């Protein structure tokens, strides 16, 4: 099973690629998928949601198959073979 992952903006610089395919063994919660990504690229921990800390960071938007995860099941969204996850950094400033 494979999930396509796109990294936009500054996230692309951290990963070194704009698109990757990651193998998963079975349908997987987005939360666990993000943990796998952070294991591969620890620098993403500062911008991706961290459920261990008990809150969702607002430094990035996450889309699964073209829908923002807040309209799905958030981090409980189940990923399956052929899904596409897109991470978009959010810029703040004044």
C-alpha positions as a printed Julia matrix, in Angstrom:
94×3 Matrix{Float64}:
   0.0    0.0    0.0
   1.31   3.44  -0.91
   0.38   6.99   0.08
   1.57   9.93  -2.03
   2.84  12.89   0.0
   3.43  16.43  -1.26
   5.42  19.05   0.61
   4.9   22.66  -0.44
   6.87  25.8    0.3
   9.53  25.63   3.0
   8.59  22.04   3.84
  10.01  21.02   0.48
  13.39  22.38   1.61
  13.32  20.33   4.81
  12.5   17.08   3.02
  14.6   17.8   -0.06
  11.77  16.76  -2.4
   8.35  18.07  -3.25
   6.71  14.65  -3.61
   7.37  11.21  -2.17
   5.54   7.91  -1.95
   5.49   6.15   1.41
   4.57   2.52   1.92
   2.1    1.68   4.66
   1.3   -1.81   5.88
  -2.44  -1.26   6.43
  -4.94   1.58   6.68
  -3.39   4.06   9.08
  -4.53   7.07  11.09
  -3.12  10.37   9.86
  -1.7   10.91  13.35
   0.42   7.74  13.07
   1.38   8.58   9.49
   2.7   11.96  10.65
   4.78  10.24  13.34
   6.35   8.09  10.63
   7.17  11.17   8.57
   8.72  12.92  11.58
  10.89   9.85  12.23
  12.26  10.17   8.69
  12.62  13.98   8.81
  12.9   15.12  12.46
  13.06  18.8   11.46
   9.36  18.56  10.48
   8.47  18.13  14.17
   8.5   21.91  14.56
   5.81  22.45  11.92
   3.61  19.35  11.91
   0.96  18.45  14.5
   2.31  16.75  17.6
  -0.36  14.71  19.36
   2.09  13.8   22.12
   2.02  17.44  23.2
  -1.78  17.38  23.19
  -2.4   20.1   20.63
  -2.4   20.74  16.92
   0.12  23.27  15.74
  -1.17  25.81  13.28
   2.06  26.01  11.31
   0.76  23.86   8.47
  -2.42  22.89   6.68
  -2.98  19.25   5.85
  -5.11  18.01   2.97
  -6.09  14.41   2.3
  -7.36  13.77  -1.21
  -8.01  17.47  -1.72
  -9.93  18.05   1.54
  -8.58  19.89   4.56
  -8.47  17.44   7.46
 -10.66  19.59   9.71
 -13.63  18.72   7.46
 -12.68  15.05   7.64
 -11.78  13.39  10.94
  -8.74  15.5   11.79
  -5.78  13.4   12.89
  -8.11  10.41  13.13
  -8.59  10.45   9.34
  -7.76   6.98   8.03
  -5.26   6.79   5.16
  -5.42   3.92   2.72
  -3.74   2.78  -0.45
  -3.68   5.45  -3.15
  -4.47   8.41  -0.89
  -2.64  11.71  -1.3
  -1.58  13.86   1.66
  -0.45  17.46   1.1
   1.34  19.54   3.73
   1.22  23.32   3.24
   3.15  25.65   5.56
   1.22  28.6    6.93
   3.04  31.9    7.12
   2.26  34.46   9.81
   3.54  37.94   9.98
   2.71  41.52  10.43
